[in-house]
Each structure stands twice: as structure tokens, then as C-alpha cells.
């Protein structure tokens, strides 16, 4: 978990360092009330990922595989619901395949 989070932070910092001076990435706004909210969201993100890793390490490999693949489906549906994505035919077909795979895994095939 530490490698994942520190790697993500290091990559974001490196990209900002490289692209920032050329104006390709805008600088962050001045510190203000948004900073506390961003910090709180970061802590919630960290807690949720640690909880996911804790739970996944205690499940069987079959169940963990279904949960991880289903996460993609829920993320896609959430993106469409929030207006950040489009419900295309390939998206729906992929969702059907994911649910089908989960059902097959539950039935033990």
C-alpha cells in the first residue's frame, strides 16, 4: 500500500514538475478553504483503499477476482450517472460480460 500511494504521489509530482513550467499544467490555486477539503478527501481515499486491501487479503482468490472486476462495472455506471461518461453499446456489453462472469464464478464453473 505504501508503494502504491508514494508511487502515485511521486508520479503526479514529477508530471507537474515537468509540465508546469511550460504552462501545460496550471499551478494550484493559493491555499484556502479548498486545501482542508482536499486533505480530507485524500485521507478518505487512503482509508477506503486500505480497507479494500484489508478485506481482499482475507477473501478467497475467486471472490477477490470477482470483486475487483465488478469494481470496473460500478465505476462505469457511476461515471455515467454523474455525467462524466456515456452509456455506449460496448460499455453495456462489457457490463453484461462482467456480471455473467461473476454469476459463473458464484455457481462454481
N, C-alpha and C positions, 0 to 999 in steps of 0.2 A: 504494500500500500504506500509506503514511504517513497519507493522508487517511482511509482506511478504519479503521485502528486508532485514530487520535486521535479520529475522529468517534464511534466506538463507546465509547471511554472517556469522552468528554465527555457523550454522551447518558446513559450509566449514572450518571455523577456528578450530572448535572442532575436525573435522576429521583430519586436518593437524597436530594439536597438538598431537593427539593420534597416528597417523600412521607415522609421521615424524621421531621421534627418532629411530624407528625400521628400517628405510630405505625403507619403503613401499611406501612412497610418497617423491619424490625428493624435495629438498629445491628450492625456487625460485632463478633464476639467480641474479647476482649482479645488482643493479639499473643501468639503462642505458636508451637508447632511447626507448626501449620497454615499459618502465613504463608510458611514456606520452601517447603512443598509447593505452595501456591497460586502462588507466584512461579515455581517450576519448571514447573508446568503452563502458566502464561502464556507462558513462553519457548518451550515445546514447541509451543504453539498458534501463536505467531508464526512459528517456524521452518517448521512444516508449511504455513502459508498462503503464506509467501514461496516455498517450494519449489513449491507448486501454481502460483503466478503465474509463476515462472520457467519451469516446464515448459509451461504453457499458452501462453505467449508464443512458444514455439518449435514449436508444433504448427500444423497447418492449421486453418482455421476449422471445417471439418466435424468433424474429430476432437475439437477442443476442445468443440464443442457437444454431442457425444455424451458426452464425459467429464463435463461439467457437469450434464447432465440425469441421467446414471446416478448421480451423487452423491446425488441425492434418493432414488433407489431404495435405495442402500446405507444411507443414514441411516434410512430407514423400517424396513428389515429389522433394522438394529442396535437401533433403539428397541424393536421387538417382541421381539427376542432378550433384551434387558436388562430386559424387563418394564415399560418406560416407555410402551408403545403397544399397540394392539390390531390384530390382523390381520383387518381388515374386508374385505368384498367390494370396496368402492371402492379400498381400498389395493392389493389384489391386481390388480384391473383396471388401475389406473394403472401398476403394475409391469410387467404384460404389455405395455401400450402403450409404455412406455419401452424395454423390451427389443426390442419389434418395431421401433420407430423406429431403435434402434441397429443392428439387423440390416439394415434397409433402407439405412441410411447406409453400412454396410460394403459392401453389394452395389452401391452407386453409383446408387441410384434416387432 
